[in-house]
Amino acid sequence: MKKGKFILIESLTCGGKGVQSKKVKTHLVAHGIPAIVYAEPTSSNAVGVVIRKTIEKQEIDESFVRNAFVPEVLAYITTLGVSGAFLKGLERNDVVKEFARTVNDAMIKIVERKKLTNRELQALYVVDRHLDLRENILPARKKGVSVIQDRYDRSTMAFGTAFGGVTVEEVYKWHLHVLGSEYIIPDYDFFIRIKPGTAMQRLQKDGKVKDQFEQKLDGLERTAAAYEEANSFVNVQYALQDPPANPVIIIDGEKSEDEVFQEIISHIKII
């Protein structure tokens, strides 16, 4: 069976990635191509649920943390080949060991109801992504279903850089060394570019719950700049692939919803 495509749509908050992901799915299905949309943070695992509640400053049920989140994190760390005790002399890539420590520290802080550093939060995003790849994305593609992904590695690069604690290159190394062969590069990688001011206007108009990264225009401006840095970085990495991967396709998100959609599907050559 032919493997399904992996289509990534990234953007600043309120850039339209969610709407466009659904429209692309509908378009593919209408042309006889099985497709599904996945978004981050996920709601399919305990880590994703905790991330969402954390960034929206919602109360996290203690029993959920102890009975779902903690066991999931500990089980995940075990799959990386390191123990919770991090025994000395363990032959393991330094990046993976450091990442596992960061995740373990984040888990402890969630249990103790302490504030996470941005580095710890972004590490949890990578865990959520890795679980999503294992449980949803990779199995779907294996069955011939094309996956439209709403947020992926570049979101962690951008928010990690914009709010401090981890660089674009460090996030890339987390993916390269921790996710390993399960880290896949998109067949089509779209970035819908909008101005930070436009994002803020849409946030205010939509009346949606603002997460901790969406509170101020300054934060959106820093995130927008970090996305541009991340776009340039991944384009270099894509060019180094054998064969070279398709570069990030920049879409003008200031255009109408339909114009954005038409431009996106003009690049997708699987119909």
C-alpha positions in Angstrom: 0.0 0.0 0.0 1.2 3.5 -0.9 2.1 5.5 2.2 0.0 8.6 2.9 1.5 12.1 2.6 2.5 14.3 5.5 1.3 17.8 5.1 2.3 20.4 7.7 0.5 23.8 8.1 2.2 26.2 10.6 1.3 29.8 11.4 1.3 32.3 14.2 -1.7 32.2 16.4 -4.9 33.0 14.5 -3.1 32.6 11.2 -5.8 30.2 9.9 -3.8 26.9 10.1 -6.7 25.1 11.8 -9.3 26.2 9.2 -7.0 25.5 6.3 -6.1 22.1 7.7 -9.7 21.1 7.7 -10.3 22.6 4.2 -7.3 20.6 2.8 -8.6 17.4 4.3 -12.1 18.0 2.8 -10.4 18.7 -0.6 -8.3 15.6 -0.5 -11.2 13.3 0.6 -13.4 14.8 -2.2 -10.8 13.6 -4.7 -10.7 10.1 -3.3 -7.7 10.5 -1.1 -8.1 9.4 2.5 -7.0 12.1 4.9 -7.1 13.1 8.5 -6.2 16.2 10.6 -4.1 16.1 13.7 -3.3 19.1 15.9 -1.0 19.9 18.8 -1.1 19.9 21.7 -3.1 16.7 21.3 -6.0 15.5 23.3 -5.3 11.9 22.7 -2.7 11.4 25.5 -2.3 12.7 29.0 0.8 14.8 28.2 -1.2 16.8 25.6 -4.0 17.4 28.0 -1.7 18.6 30.7 0.0 21.0 28.2 -3.3 22.5 27.2 -4.4 23.1 30.7 -1.0 24.5 31.7 -0.8 27.1 28.9 -4.5 28.1 29.5 -3.9 28.2 33.2 -6.6 25.7 34.0 -6.8 23.6 37.1 -5.4 20.1 36.5 -7.1 17.3 38.4 -4.7 15.7 40.9 -6.0 12.2 40.2 -5.5 12.7 36.5 -1.9 13.8 37.1 -1.1 10.8 39.3 -3.1 8.1 37.5 -2.6 9.2 33.8 0.1 11.8 33.3 2.8 10.4 35.6 2.5 6.8 34.4 2.5 8.0 30.8 5.6 10.1 31.3 7.5 7.4 33.1 6.6 4.8 30.5 7.8 7.2 27.8 11.1 7.9 29.5 11.6 4.1 29.7 11.3 3.8 25.9 14.2 6.3 25.6 16.5 3.8 27.3 17.0 5.8 30.5 15.7 5.1 33.9 14.1 7.5 36.3 17.2 7.3 38.5 19.5 8.1 35.5 22.2 5.7 36.6 25.8 6.7 36.2 27.7 5.1 33.4 24.6 4.5 31.3 25.8 4.6 27.6 23.3 6.9 26.0 23.4 9.9 23.8 23.9 13.1 25.9 21.1 14.9 24.2 18.7 12.1 25.0 19.8 11.9 28.6 19.5 15.7 29.1 16.1 15.7 27.4 14.9 12.9 29.7 16.0 14.8 32.7 14.2 17.9 31.6 11.0 15.9 31.0 11.4 14.2 34.4 11.8 17.6 36.1 8.7 18.9 34.3 6.7 15.9 35.6 7.8 16.5 39.2 6.8 20.1 38.9 3.4 19.2 37.6 2.9 16.8 40.5 4.0 19.5 43.0 1.9 22.2 41.2 5.0 24.3 40.5 5.5 26.6 37.5 7.3 25.0 34.6 10.2 26.8 32.8 9.7 27.3 29.1 12.3 24.7 28.4 10.4 22.1 30.4 7.2 23.0 28.8 8.7 22.8 25.3 10.2 19.4 26.2 6.7 18.2 27.1 5.5 19.3 23.7 8.1 17.1 22.1 6.9 14.2 24.2 3.3 14.8 23.1 4.5 15.0 19.5 6.5 11.8 19.8 3.5 10.0 21.2 1.3 11.5 18.5 3.7 10.2 15.8 3.8 6.7 17.3 0.0 6.4 18.0 -1.6 8.4 15.3 0.5 9.9 12.5 2.8 7.0 11.5 0.0 4.4 11.7 -2.3 6.5 9.6 0.3 7.1 6.9 1.2 3.3 6.9 -2.5 2.7 6.1 -2.3 5.1 3.1 -4.0 8.0 4.9 -2.6 11.4 4.3 -2.0 13.4 7.4 -2.6 17.2 7.6 -0.7 18.4 10.7 -1.7 21.5 12.6 1.6 22.5 14.4 4.8 20.3 14.5 8.5 20.8 15.3 8.7 24.4 14.2 6.1 25.6 16.7 8.4 24.3 19.5 11.4 26.0 17.8 9.5 29.3 17.6 7.9 29.3 21.1 11.1 28.0 22.7 13.2 30.7 21.2 10.7 33.5 21.6 10.1 32.9 25.3 13.5 31.6 26.2 15.1 28.5 27.6 15.8 26.6 24.4 17.2 27.5 21.0 16.0 26.5 17.5 19.1 24.2 17.1 18.5 22.5 20.5 14.9 21.7 19.6 16.1 20.3 16.3 18.6 18.1 18.1 15.9 16.9 20.5 13.9 15.7 17.5 16.8 14.3 15.7 18.2 12.3 18.6 15.1 11.6 20.8 12.6 10.9 18.1 15.2 9.2 15.8 13.7 7.3 12.9 10.2 8.3 14.0 11.0 12.0 13.2 9.6 12.6 9.8 10.0 15.5 7.4 6.8 16.9 5.8 6.1 16.2 2.1 4.6 19.6 2.0 5.5 22.2 4.6 3.4 25.4 4.6 3.8 28.5 6.8 0.9 31.0 6.7 2.5 34.3 7.5 0.5 37.0 9.2 1.4 40.2 11.0 1.5 40.1 14.8 -1.0 42.9 14.8 -3.4 40.9 12.6 -3.1 38.0 15.0 -3.9 40.1 18.0 -6.9 41.7 16.2 -8.2 38.2 15.3 -7.7 37.0 18.9 -9.7 39.9 20.3 -12.5 39.5 17.6 -12.8 35.7 18.1 -13.0 36.0 21.9 -11.1 32.7 22.3 -9.3 31.8 25.4 -5.8 33.2 25.2 -3.0 30.9 26.3 0.1 32.1 28.0 1.8 32.9 24.7 -1.0 35.0 23.4 -1.5 37.6 26.1 0.5 40.5 24.6 1.4 41.9 21.2 5.1 41.9 22.2 4.9 38.1 22.7 3.3 37.7 19.3 6.0 39.8 17.7 8.8 37.8 19.3 7.1 34.6 18.2 6.7 35.8 14.6 10.4 36.7 14.5 11.3 33.3 16.0 9.2 31.5 13.3 11.2 33.3 10.6 14.4 32.1 12.2 13.0 28.6 12.5 11.8 28.6 8.8 15.3 29.5 7.7 16.9 26.9 9.9 14.7 24.0 8.7 15.2 25.0 5.1 18.9 24.5 5.5 18.2 21.1 7.1 15.8 20.2 4.3 18.4 21.0 1.7 20.8 18.6 3.3 18.5 15.6 3.0 19.2 13.0 0.3 17.3 13.7 -1.8 16.7 17.3 -0.7 13.3 17.8 0.9 10.8 20.4 -0.3 11.5 23.8 1.3 9.0 25.7 3.5 6.3 27.3 1.3 5.3 30.7 2.6 1.7 31.7 2.2 0.4 35.3 2.6 -2.1 34.9 5.5 -3.3 38.5 5.1 -5.3 37.4 2.0 -8.8 36.0 2.2 -9.5 32.5 3.6 -10.3 31.2 0.1 -7.3 32.8 -1.5 -5.0 31.2 1.1 -6.7 27.8 0.5 -6.4 28.1 -3.3 -2.7 28.9 -3.0 -2.1 25.9 -0.6 -3.8 23.4 -2.8 -2.0 24.7 -5.9 1.2 23.3 -4.4 -0.1 19.8 -3.4 0.6 17.5 -6.3 -1.0 14.2 -5.1 -4.4 14.5 -6.7 
